Amino acid sequence: MPGETDLTVLLKNMKPVLHEGEFVFCSVTNINEIDINQVIGTFAEKEGTTIVLSRANADKLHLTYSFVCSWITLTVNSSLEAIGLTAAFSTALSKAGISCNVIAGYYHDHIFVHRRDAGIAMKVLKSLAL
């Protein structure tokens, strides 16, 4: 099913969902040493592979991290070709003093914010649908 591209429709139907738990970004030099079933996302960089996983799993694996965050998924099926969605929610979060890290999946956008900002971030994102 192709994703939505109309920004007005995307904003109206974002329906953000806050996942339970704490999440972290780590860098590993050998991804083969990590059980991929414990990982939410990966991205290969020349310095190492960035992985996103629960804080609990990172602690079990003795991985280093510095940013503990909350994970919010926008449940609207957004097209990878949609224009303006990331700009709209990142600008709104920025105005509220909230840093966000975004991963675009095939169907949905995933936003990672500092855990202390999760409640406010949810209010900001929900306000964009009004």
Contacts in CASP RR format, 6 or more apart in sequence:
PFRMAT RR
TARGET T0000
AUTHOR 0000-0000-0000
METHOD contacts of the structure
MODEL  1
MPGETDLTVLLKNMKPVLHEGEFVFCSVTNINEIDINQVIGTFAEKEGTT
IVLSRANADKLHLTYSFVCSWITLTVNSSLEAIGLTAAFSTALSKAGISC
NVIAGYYHDHIFVHRRDAGIAMKVLKSLAL
1 77 0 8 1.000
2 79 0 8 1.000
3 77 0 8 1.000
3 78 0 8 1.000
3 79 0 8 1.000
3 82 0 8 1.000
3 107 0 8 1.000
4 10 0 8 1.000
4 13 0 8 1.000
4 76 0 8 1.000
4 77 0 8 1.000
4 78 0 8 1.000
4 79 0 8 1.000
4 82 0 8 1.000
5 79 0 8 1.000
5 81 0 8 1.000
5 82 0 8 1.000
5 83 0 8 1.000
7 82 0 8 1.000
7 83 0 8 1.000
7 84 0 8 1.000
7 85 0 8 1.000
7 88 0 8 1.000
9 76 0 8 1.000
10 76 0 8 1.000
10 78 0 8 1.000
10 82 0 8 1.000
10 85 0 8 1.000
11 85 0 8 1.000
11 88 0 8 1.000
11 128 0 8 1.000
11 129 0 8 1.000
12 129 0 8 1.000
13 76 0 8 1.000
13 129 0 8 1.000
14 74 0 8 1.000
14 75 0 8 1.000
14 76 0 8 1.000
14 89 0 8 1.000
14 125 0 8 1.000
14 126 0 8 1.000
14 128 0 8 1.000
14 129 0 8 1.000
15 74 0 8 1.000
15 75 0 8 1.000
15 76 0 8 1.000
15 129 0 8 1.000
16 72 0 8 1.000
16 73 0 8 1.000
16 74 0 8 1.000
16 75 0 8 1.000
16 111 0 8 1.000
16 122 0 8 1.000
16 125 0 8 1.000
16 126 0 8 1.000
17 72 0 8 1.000
17 73 0 8 1.000
17 75 0 8 1.000
18 70 0 8 1.000
18 71 0 8 1.000
18 72 0 8 1.000
18 118 0 8 1.000
18 119 0 8 1.000
18 122 0 8 1.000
19 70 0 8 1.000
19 71 0 8 1.000
19 72 0 8 1.000
19 73 0 8 1.000
21 54 0 8 1.000
21 55 0 8 1.000
21 70 0 8 1.000
21 71 0 8 1.000
22 54 0 8 1.000
22 55 0 8 1.000
22 56 0 8 1.000
22 68 0 8 1.000
22 69 0 8 1.000
22 70 0 8 1.000
22 115 0 8 1.000
23 40 0 8 1.000
23 52 0 8 1.000
23 53 0 8 1.000
23 54 0 8 1.000
23 55 0 8 1.000
23 68 0 8 1.000
23 69 0 8 1.000
23 70 0 8 1.000
23 71 0 8 1.000
23 112 0 8 1.000
24 52 0 8 1.000
24 53 0 8 1.000
24 54 0 8 1.000
24 55 0 8 1.000
24 58 0 8 1.000
24 63 0 8 1.000
24 65 0 8 1.000
24 67 0 8 1.000
24 68 0 8 1.000
24 69 0 8 1.000
25 50 0 8 1.000
25 51 0 8 1.000
25 52 0 8 1.000
25 65 0 8 1.000
25 67 0 8 1.000
25 69 0 8 1.000
25 101 0 8 1.000
25 112 0 8 1.000
26 50 0 8 1.000
26 51 0 8 1.000
26 52 0 8 1.000
26 53 0 8 1.000
26 58 0 8 1.000
26 63 0 8 1.000
26 64 0 8 1.000
26 65 0 8 1.000
27 45 0 8 1.000
27 47 0 8 1.000
27 48 0 8 1.000
27 49 0 8 1.000
27 50 0 8 1.000
27 51 0 8 1.000
28 34 0 8 1.000
28 48 0 8 1.000
28 49 0 8 1.000
28 51 0 8 1.000
28 63 0 8 1.000
29 48 0 8 1.000
29 49 0 8 1.000
31 42 0 8 1.000
31 49 0 8 1.000
31 51 0 8 1.000
34 51 0 8 1.000
34 61 0 8 1.000
38 53 0 8 1.000
38 54 0 8 1.000
38 57 0 8 1.000
38 61 0 8 1.000
39 51 0 8 1.000
39 52 0 8 1.000
39 53 0 8 1.000
40 51 0 8 1.000
40 52 0 8 1.000
40 53 0 8 1.000
40 54 0 8 1.000
40 71 0 8 1.000
40 110 0 8 1.000
41 51 0 8 1.000
41 52 0 8 1.000
41 53 0 8 1.000
41 103 0 8 1.000
42 49 0 8 1.000
42 50 0 8 1.000
42 51 0 8 1.000
42 52 0 8 1.000
43 49 0 8 1.000
43 50 0 8 1.000
44 50 0 8 1.000
52 103 0 8 1.000
52 112 0 8 1.000
55 65 0 8 1.000
55 68 0 8 1.000
58 65 0 8 1.000
67 114 0 8 1.000
68 114 0 8 1.000
68 115 0 8 1.000
69 101 0 8 1.000
69 112 0 8 1.000
69 113 0 8 1.000
69 114 0 8 1.000
69 115 0 8 1.000
70 112 0 8 1.000
70 113 0 8 1.000
70 114 0 8 1.000
70 115 0 8 1.000
70 117 0 8 1.000
70 118 0 8 1.000
70 121 0 8 1.000
71 110 0 8 1.000
71 111 0 8 1.000
71 112 0 8 1.000
72 110 0 8 1.000
72 111 0 8 1.000
72 112 0 8 1.000
72 113 0 8 1.000
72 118 0 8 1.000
72 121 0 8 1.000
72 122 0 8 1.000
72 125 0 8 1.000
73 108 0 8 1.000
73 109 0 8 1.000
73 110 0 8 1.000
73 111 0 8 1.000
74 85 0 8 1.000
74 89 0 8 1.000
74 108 0 8 1.000
74 109 0 8 1.000
74 110 0 8 1.000
74 111 0 8 1.000
74 125 0 8 1.000
75 108 0 8 1.000
76 108 0 8 1.000
77 107 0 8 1.000
77 108 0 8 1.000
78 85 0 8 1.000
78 104 0 8 1.000
78 107 0 8 1.000
78 108 0 8 1.000
78 109 0 8 1.000
80 104 0 8 1.000
80 105 0 8 1.000
80 106 0 8 1.000
85 109 0 8 1.000
86 102 0 8 1.000
86 104 0 8 1.000
86 109 0 8 1.000
88 128 0 8 1.000
89 100 0 8 1.000
89 109 0 8 1.000
89 111 0 8 1.000
89 124 0 8 1.000
89 125 0 8 1.000
89 128 0 8 1.000
90 100 0 8 1.000
90 102 0 8 1.000
92 124 0 8 1.000
92 125 0 8 1.000
92 127 0 8 1.000
92 128 0 8 1.000
93 99 0 8 1.000
93 100 0 8 1.000
93 111 0 8 1.000
93 113 0 8 1.000
93 121 0 8 1.000
93 124 0 8 1.000
93 125 0 8 1.000
94 100 0 8 1.000
96 120 0 8 1.000
96 121 0 8 1.000
96 124 0 8 1.000
97 117 0 8 1.000
98 113 0 8 1.000
98 114 0 8 1.000
98 117 0 8 1.000
98 120 0 8 1.000
98 121 0 8 1.000
98 124 0 8 1.000
99 113 0 8 1.000
99 114 0 8 1.000
99 117 0 8 1.000
100 111 0 8 1.000
100 112 0 8 1.000
100 113 0 8 1.000
100 121 0 8 1.000
101 111 0 8 1.000
101 112 0 8 1.000
101 113 0 8 1.000
102 109 0 8 1.000
102 110 0 8 1.000
102 111 0 8 1.000
102 112 0 8 1.000
103 109 0 8 1.000
103 110 0 8 1.000
103 112 0 8 1.000
104 110 0 8 1.000
111 121 0 8 1.000
111 125 0 8 1.000
113 121 0 8 1.000
END
